[in-house]
Amino acid sequence: MSDSINQTRRTFMKIGGMAVAMIPVAAFAAKNDAMRTAMKYADKSADPAKLCSGCMHFVPGKPLGGCKLFPGDTEVNPNGTCTAWAKKA
């Protein structure tokens, strides 16, 4: 390889590495904190009759699931609850 190609490649790698380092870690968060707070979500339900696993909005997963009301949230505990709980039909 010629020196100019190696130099261009090194420059590309440096810029690419810096770009990746600048991506905020928060962008990878799997929790929708705003909706959790608004719906008063709790990881553990005080009422065993109102578990997320028995809610019509719960989307099962392994080991945690999701919720149709918390877009992008993949860390909903099946034993949790919130104020929007509605029994599965």
Phi, psi and omega in degrees: 000148180279162181297325181293323178292316178299319180295317179296318179296317178297317179298315179301315181296320179296312181295318178298319178296320178292322180297317179296321180294336182274350179292124181295139179297329181300336180295338181265001181296140181254021180240142176257081186300324181297313180290323178301316180293314181299324182265005179054047179294139175230138180294338181228122182281136175282338181250108182299344179278348183238059177271149177305323182299339178257011183264144180293343181268349184286137176245108184301148178208184180234123343281339179262161180242202179231182179217136180296338180272346180246079184305130178082356182274120180242018182236047179266123181286129178300339179265007180274185177199166173206176183288346180267010183304133177219129183301139176298144179281000000 
